Amino acid sequence: MQERELAANLVKITPLSSHDGPGLRTTVFFKGCPLHCRWCHNPETIHPFPELKWTKRDCIGCRQCEKACKNGAIDFSLKREYVIDTDKCIRCFSCVEHCPSKALSIIGHKYSPQTLSACILKDEALLKSMDGGVTFSGGEPALYPDFITVLARKLKERDLHLALDTCGQASSSAYEQMLPFLDLLLFDIKEINPERHITFTGKDNRRVIDNLHIIAGLIRKSRLHTQIWVRTPLIPGMTASVENIAGIGKLLNDSFSDLIDKWELCAFNNMCADKYTELGLNWSLATVPLLTNEEMAALLDTAKKSAGEIKQITASGLIKQNSYDD
């Protein structure tokens, strides 16, 4: 494909972030994901196409959007919180143009590699001075291998550190194509049991594990400098079990201990609940409580015992200090 034809739908570009890799980073959130994780913190990135968002607190009730909608998808008389009928909405976004308070907005905008590169390089000096770089996240950025390869070449000419945050469900050829340009791979392993993985995410984990083997083989064979950090979300009642962590730990210890620099256990929180509301979605995990300090300690201890050869095993995220907290 010609470079001028390449484009990707992005949700947002977050500058000066301290997450998703070392140092201070610019994180690019791509739109589209092959998984539908029950706990997804970025539901606006799941679908690859642009979507309509309604922020209730910004709405002044002028109903200009209702008048502008030719498909009758907006109705303020509906007996519900969300005034948009997503079944009728054809995403023409004429309502957004007529909303004076900006309560309606579009999630997802197309970028070319050239445009995105220019946005990122505005902060080039600061990123380098803070030992940071750029992280491709999402959604699933590996759904855009041609785009990222072109972009990575441009950024590597400026010697920027590049990371890819992936759920491991893209094609193996996508990883093969991008890997030589990546300094760091943030690789999710969510659930070791294939059937439970289907229940929680919509797909089993065979491709995830196969891809990690393929990636490891490429790094070893080609002596690539790419680091691997594995991340596991700890979801109460789902992935946050001793059995799951022990199973993932055994896999990492037996097959990848020479390559994995870090395994991070990421505690669940429900701070993204508003994102679901703004998309007109009901989120089943909106009231799920945080893990307790004792629960996290037990899972971290299991991880360290089951994957003793991994260089660094850490825990992150919000937790309750003890079992008696409200």
VENUR-V694516 format. One record per run of one state. SS is the DSSP state (H for helix, E for strand, - for the rest). FROM is the first residue (numbers start at 1). TO is the last residue. If there is no record, write none. Layout:
BEGIN
SS:FROM:TO + SS:FROM:TO
END
This chain:
BEGIN
-:1:2 + H:3:5 + -:6:7 + E:8:17 + -:18:24 + E:25:30 + -:31:42 + H:43:45 + -:46:50 + E:51:54 + -:55:55 + H:56:58 + -:59:63 + H:64:68 + -:69:73 + E:74:74 + -:75:83 + E:84:84 + -:85:93 + H:94:97 + -:98:103 + E:104:107 + -:108:108 + E:109:111 + -:112:112 + H:113:121 + -:122:123 + H:124:129 + -:130:132 + E:133:137 + -:138:140 + H:141:156 + -:157:160 + E:161:166 + -:167:171 + H:172:179 + -:180:183 + E:184:188 + -:189:193 + H:194:201 + -:202:205 + H:206:222 + -:223:226 + E:227:234 + -:235:241 + H:242:255 + -:256:259 + E:260:267 + -:268:272 + H:273:278 + -:279:291 + E:292:292 + H:293:306 + -:307:312 + E:313:316 + -:317:319 + E:320:320 + -:321:326
END
